[in-house]
Amino acid sequence: MSWKVTISRQANKQATKLPRKVRDTLQALLGEIERSGPVRGDWPNYSKLSGDRHHCHLKKGRPCYVAV
């Protein structure tokens, strides 16, 4: 089953300003969510928030980048 992933205009604008490595990680995460769904147990630092929202730390340390 294929999932539809939508990115808000603001998030897309912010994504263009991310460092290259973090942008590549975000694209890989979005690709896996499209193929396998939003529940990603195989990604480090990926967990469920309240309701149907999830978040993933794309880069730990300083600065930290998080996708919700």
Number of C-alpha atoms within 10 A of each C-alpha: 6 10 13 9 12 10 10 8 9 8 12 11 11 10 17 10 10 13 10 11 11 18 16 13 13 21 13 12 18 19 14 17 17 16 14 13 15 19 15 18 9 7 13 10 14 18 16 14 10 6 6 8 11 15 15 18 18 20 16 10 7 6 7 10 16 15 15 12
